Amino acid sequence: MRFLTGKAVASTVVLAICAGLAGCANESKTGGDPGARPLPAGMSCPSIKVEMDRLVGRGVQGLIEGRQNGRKLTPTQTSDADRYNELLSLYLGARCYT
């Protein structure tokens, strides 16, 4: 059985590290990010922002925090909180903030 010299071992280690880094570099170009999601028909980033601002003006952020802390909400308040969360998900998913 033949053993590798110190120089051969070092070269093998360097090659293995380079190969590993090259693989990581290829994956990091996208970072596994699927990209922006399309908005449903009839919706645009500005229209989502307008509706979100309207709900914020009605105090929806306090409702959401209250619900997270166990506070009971009326059906209207629950609907507003759910709608805001839905809009926020669309807004962020479509990358309207960029």
Secondary structure, 3 states (H helix, E strand, C coil): CCCCCHHHHHHHHHHHHHHHHHHHHHHHCCCCCCCCCCCCCCCCHHHHHHHHHHHHHCCHHHHHHHHHCCCCCCHHHHHHHHHHHHHHHHHHHCCCCC
